[in-house]
Amino acid sequence: MTRTQANLTLLAVALIWGSAFIAQAEGMAGVGPLTFTGIRFLLGAAIVLPLAWREWQLRSASCRRAGVGDVLGIGALGVLLMLGAALQQIGITDTSVTNAGFLTALYVPLVPLLAWLLLRTRPHWSVWPTSLGCLWGTWLLAGGGPGTLSGGDLWVIASSLFWALHVLFVGRVAERIAAPFLVACGQFLVCGMSSLIWGTLSETITLAGIRQAMLPIGYAGIISVAIGFTAQVIGQRYAQPADAAIILSAETVFAALFGYLLMGDRLHAGGIAGCALILACIIIVQIAPLQLARHRAPAGGRSHRPR
């Protein structure tokens, strides 16, 4: 997969995730946030399982069985996924779809910062201003001031740390194991089971409530998890984490669009400006490394792939 194909894949993931905020909000009518998270990720795992099993068989046939480190890596991704998804879902119970989408994007500046601190990876210089631009755009979209933050907003903000860690490490684990469906299914199972166990201890789960939330759970499980999160694993094998975070931040714009069209959310002038700023940052972070590589390439020579 080329860099452009990976970026387009991640942009499609952002569209899927942005639309899923509607299902996540509607699903709260019948079940609690942890139950919703658990069931939708287990549903996603069940859909991806045949492909994961096929990859497992191919790896076994070529004597490339998963080691302890691989299992621990997938398990860690599942825990990060659970914490990000569960805290976000709890926050959605007390905030708008628009705000939830915007505030989730706070992970964008965290990804290059954590990559620098934890992995000693220096991103391209364009990542820093564009990350801050996405943060500013998110601030504008959320209302332009801390006085607008609710308790639900704070839960979503807390989830952004775990989303950042997940974005940072999922590509590394997928690249090392070279089995994207196996990685995706494994992390879905860990996320779904741990969320559901947590939910049984803190929420009331009824069959009537699950039936009431079945349509949103189905959309979030099939479209957002099985397709969206699996495509994220595939795309991030070929994209730098900081670049991926900025592209994925487009989910905030898509969440605003779907919230406006389907949930009656409204965007003020500052919110529209925030959308434009985030989109501009996504374009800049893709163009700047290519322009720099082109200028640095020797005459008649070949440019290196930008990082």
C-alpha positions as CSV (number, residue, x, y, z in Angstrom):
1,M,0.0,0.0,0.0
2,T,1.4,3.4,-1.0
3,R,1.5,6.5,1.3
4,T,-1.4,8.1,-0.6
5,Q,-3.5,4.9,-0.4
6,A,-2.9,4.6,3.3
7,N,-3.9,8.3,3.8
8,L,-7.1,7.9,1.8
9,T,-7.9,4.7,3.8
10,L,-7.5,6.7,7.1
11,L,-9.7,9.5,5.7
12,A,-12.4,7.0,5.0
13,V,-12.0,5.7,8.6
14,A,-12.5,9.3,9.8
15,L,-15.7,9.5,7.8
16,I,-16.9,6.2,9.3
17,W,-16.0,7.2,12.9
18,G,-17.7,10.6,12.4
19,S,-20.9,9.0,11.4
20,A,-20.7,6.5,14.3
21,F,-21.2,9.3,16.9
22,I,-24.9,9.3,16.0
23,A,-25.2,5.6,16.7
24,Q,-23.3,6.0,19.9
25,A,-25.6,8.7,21.1
26,E,-28.8,6.9,20.1
27,G,-27.7,3.6,21.6
28,M,-27.8,5.1,25.1
29,A,-31.6,4.8,25.1
30,G,-31.5,1.2,26.0
31,V,-28.2,0.2,27.5
32,G,-25.4,1.8,29.5
33,P,-22.2,3.1,27.9
34,L,-20.0,0.1,29.0
35,T,-22.6,-2.4,27.8
36,F,-22.9,-0.6,24.5
37,T,-19.1,-0.5,24.1
38,G,-18.7,-4.2,25.0
39,I,-21.4,-5.5,22.7
40,R,-20.4,-3.5,19.7
41,F,-16.7,-4.5,19.9
42,L,-17.6,-8.2,20.4
43,L,-19.9,-7.9,17.3
44,G,-17.0,-6.4,15.4
45,A,-14.7,-9.2,16.6
46,A,-17.2,-11.8,15.4
47,I,-17.3,-10.3,11.9
48,V,-13.5,-10.1,11.5
49,L,-12.9,-13.5,13.1
50,P,-13.0,-15.6,9.9
51,L,-10.3,-13.3,8.3
52,A,-8.3,-13.4,11.5
53,W,-8.5,-17.2,11.6
54,R,-7.3,-17.4,8.0
55,E,-4.3,-15.3,8.8
56,W,-3.6,-17.5,11.9
57,Q,-3.6,-20.6,9.7
58,L,-1.3,-19.0,7.1
59,R,1.1,-17.9,9.8
60,S,1.1,-21.4,11.4
61,A,1.7,-23.0,8.0
62,S,4.8,-20.9,7.5
63,C,6.0,-21.5,11.1
64,R,5.3,-17.9,12.2
65,R,3.2,-18.5,15.3
66,A,2.5,-15.5,17.5
67,G,4.9,-15.1,20.4
68,V,4.3,-13.9,23.9
69,G,5.3,-10.4,22.9
70,D,2.8,-10.4,20.0
71,V,0.0,-11.5,22.4
72,L,0.9,-8.9,25.0
73,G,1.0,-6.2,22.3
74,I,-2.4,-7.1,21.0
75,G,-3.7,-7.2,24.6
76,A,-2.3,-3.8,25.4
77,L,-3.9,-2.4,22.3
78,G,-7.2,-3.9,23.5
79,V,-6.9,-2.2,26.9
80,L,-6.1,1.2,25.3
81,L,-9.0,0.8,22.9
82,M,-11.3,-0.1,25.8
83,L,-10.3,2.9,27.9
84,G,-10.6,5.3,25.0
85,A,-14.0,3.9,23.8
86,A,-15.5,3.5,27.2
87,L,-14.6,7.0,28.5
88,Q,-15.7,8.5,25.3
89,Q,-19.0,6.6,25.5
90,I,-19.6,7.7,29.1
91,G,-19.0,11.3,28.0
92,I,-21.5,11.1,25.1
93,T,-24.3,10.6,27.7
94,D,-23.8,14.2,28.8
95,T,-22.6,16.1,25.8
96,S,-23.7,16.7,22.2
97,V,-22.5,14.6,19.2
98,T,-20.8,17.7,17.9
99,N,-18.8,18.3,21.0
100,A,-17.9,14.7,21.5
101,G,-16.5,14.5,18.0
102,F,-14.5,17.8,18.4
103,L,-13.1,17.0,21.8
104,T,-12.0,13.5,20.8
105,A,-9.6,15.2,18.4
106,L,-7.5,16.5,21.3
107,Y,-5.5,13.3,20.8
108,V,-4.0,14.9,17.6
109,P,-1.3,17.1,19.3
110,L,-0.7,14.3,21.9
111,V,0.4,11.7,19.3
112,P,3.6,13.6,18.1
113,L,4.3,14.6,21.7
114,L,4.1,11.1,23.0
115,A,6.0,9.8,20.0
116,W,8.8,12.2,20.9
117,L,8.8,11.4,24.6
118,L,8.2,7.6,24.5
119,L,9.7,6.5,21.2
120,R,12.3,9.3,20.6
121,T,10.7,9.7,17.1
122,R,11.0,13.2,15.7
123,P,8.1,13.9,13.4
124,H,8.3,16.2,10.4
125,W,8.3,19.9,11.4
126,S,4.9,20.4,9.8
127,V,3.3,18.1,12.3
128,W,3.7,20.6,15.2
129,P,1.9,23.6,13.7
130,T,-0.8,21.5,12.1
131,S,-1.4,19.6,15.4
132,L,-1.8,22.9,17.2
133,G,-4.0,24.1,14.4
134,C,-6.2,21.1,14.8
135,L,-6.3,21.8,18.6
136,W,-7.3,25.4,17.9
137,G,-9.9,24.3,15.4
138,T,-11.3,21.9,18.0
139,W,-11.5,24.7,20.5
140,L,-13.4,26.8,18.1
141,L,-15.8,24.0,17.3
142,A,-16.4,23.2,20.9
143,G,-17.6,26.8,21.5
144,G,-14.4,28.7,22.0
145,G,-14.1,28.7,25.7
146,P,-13.8,26.5,28.8
147,G,-17.1,27.8,30.2
148,T,-18.9,25.6,27.6
149,L,-17.5,22.3,28.9
150,S,-19.8,19.9,30.7
151,G,-19.1,16.8,32.7
152,G,-19.5,14.7,29.6
153,D,-17.0,16.9,27.8
154,L,-14.4,16.2,30.5
155,W,-14.9,12.4,30.1
156,V,-14.3,12.7,26.3
157,I,-11.2,14.8,26.9
158,A,-9.9,12.1,29.3
159,S,-10.5,9.5,26.5
160,S,-8.2,11.4,24.2
161,L,-5.1,10.3,26.0
162,F,-5.9,6.6,25.4
163,W,-6.9,7.3,21.8
164,A,-3.5,9.0,21.4
165,L,-1.6,6.0,22.8
166,H,-3.6,3.6,20.7
167,V,-2.9,5.6,17.5
168,L,0.8,5.7,18.5
169,F,1.2,2.0,18.9
170,V,-1.3,0.2,16.7
171,G,0.8,0.7,13.6
172,R,3.9,-0.6,15.2
173,V,2.2,-3.7,16.5
174,A,0.5,-4.3,13.1
175,E,3.7,-3.9,11.2
176,R,5.6,-6.3,13.5
177,I,3.0,-9.0,13.4
178,A,2.1,-8.4,9.7
179,A,-1.4,-9.8,10.3
180,P,-3.8,-6.8,10.4
181,F,-7.0,-8.9,10.8
182,L,-5.5,-10.9,13.6
183,V,-4.4,-7.7,15.4
184,A,-7.8,-6.1,14.8
185,C,-9.8,-9.1,16.0
186,G,-7.6,-9.6,19.1
187,Q,-7.9,-6.1,20.3
188,F,-11.7,-6.1,19.7
189,L,-12.0,-9.2,21.8
190,V,-10.0,-7.7,24.7
191,C,-11.9,-4.4,24.4
192,G,-15.3,-6.0,24.2
193,M,-14.9,-8.5,27.0
194,S,-13.3,-6.1,29.4
195,S,-16.0,-3.5,28.7
196,L,-18.8,-6.0,29.2
197,I,-17.3,-7.3,32.4
198,W,-17.0,-3.7,33.7
199,G,-20.6,-3.1,32.6
200,T,-22.0,-6.1,34.4
201,L,-20.5,-4.7,37.7
202,S,-21.8,-1.2,37.3
203,E,-24.8,-1.2,35.0
204,T,-28.2,-2.9,34.7
205,I,-28.3,-5.0,31.6
206,T,-31.7,-6.2,30.3
207,L,-32.7,-8.0,27.1
208,A,-35.3,-5.4,26.5
209,G,-32.7,-2.7,26.6
210,I,-30.4,-4.5,24.3
211,R,-33.2,-5.0,21.8
212,Q,-34.0,-1.3,22.0
213,A,-30.4,-0.4,21.2
214,M,-29.9,-3.2,18.6
215,L,-29.9,-0.9,15.5
216,P,-27.3,1.6,16.9
217,I,-25.2,-1.3,18.3
218,G,-25.3,-3.0,14.9
219,Y,-24.2,0.1,13.0
220,A,-21.4,0.9,15.5
221,G,-20.3,-2.8,15.6
222,I,-20.4,-3.5,11.9
223,I,-19.5,-0.2,10.3
224,S,-17.4,1.6,13.0
225,V,-15.6,-1.4,14.5
226,A,-15.4,-4.2,12.0
227,I,-14.8,-1.9,9.0
228,G,-13.5,1.3,10.5
229,F,-11.1,0.1,13.2
230,T,-9.9,-2.8,11.0
231,A,-9.1,-0.3,8.2
232,Q,-7.3,1.8,10.7
233,V,-5.0,-1.1,11.5
234,I,-4.3,-1.7,7.8
235,G,-3.8,2.0,7.0
236,Q,-1.5,2.7,9.9
237,R,0.9,0.0,8.8
238,Y,2.0,2.4,6.1
239,A,1.5,5.8,7.8
240,Q,3.4,7.7,10.4
241,P,1.5,8.0,13.7
242,A,1.5,11.8,13.8
243,D,0.3,12.1,10.2
244,A,-2.4,9.4,10.9
245,A,-3.6,11.4,13.9
246,I,-4.1,14.5,11.9
247,I,-5.9,12.7,9.1
248,L,-8.1,10.9,11.5
249,S,-9.0,14.2,13.2
250,A,-11.3,14.8,10.2
251,E,-13.8,12.7,12.1
252,T,-14.5,15.9,14.0
253,V,-15.7,17.6,10.9
254,F,-17.7,14.5,9.8
255,A,-19.3,14.3,13.3
256,A,-20.3,17.9,13.0
257,L,-21.8,17.3,9.6
258,F,-23.8,14.2,10.7
259,G,-24.8,15.9,13.9
260,Y,-26.1,18.9,11.9
261,L,-28.0,16.7,9.4
262,L,-29.4,14.0,11.7
263,M,-29.4,15.3,15.3
264,G,-30.2,19.0,14.9
265,D,-26.9,20.2,16.2
266,R,-26.0,23.7,15.0
267,L,-22.6,25.2,14.0
268,H,-21.9,28.9,14.7
269,A,-19.4,31.0,12.7
270,G,-16.5,29.9,15.0
271,G,-17.4,26.3,14.5
272,I,-17.4,26.6,10.7
273,A,-14.0,28.3,11.0
274,G,-12.8,25.4,13.2
275,C,-13.8,22.9,10.5
276,A,-12.0,24.9,7.8
277,L,-8.9,25.1,10.0
278,I,-8.8,21.3,10.7
279,L,-9.2,20.5,7.0
280,A,-6.5,23.0,6.1
281,C,-4.1,21.3,8.6
282,I,-4.9,17.9,7.1
283,I,-3.9,19.1,3.7
284,I,-0.8,20.9,4.8
285,V,0.6,18.0,6.8
286,Q,0.4,15.9,3.6
287,I,1.8,18.4,1.2
288,A,4.7,19.9,3.3
289,P,6.8,16.7,3.5
290,L,6.4,16.0,-0.2
291,Q,7.5,19.6,-1.1
292,L,10.5,19.4,1.2
293,A,11.5,16.0,-0.3
294,R,11.2,17.4,-3.8
295,H,13.4,20.4,-3.0
296,R,16.0,18.3,-1.3
297,A,16.2,15.7,-4.2
298,P,19.4,16.2,-6.3
299,A,19.0,17.2,-9.9
300,G,18.2,14.1,-11.9
301,G,18.0,12.0,-8.7
302,R,15.2,10.4,-6.9
303,S,13.6,11.8,-3.7
304,H,13.3,9.7,-0.6
305,R,10.0,8.8,0.9
306,P,9.2,11.6,3.4
307,R,8.7,10.7,7.0
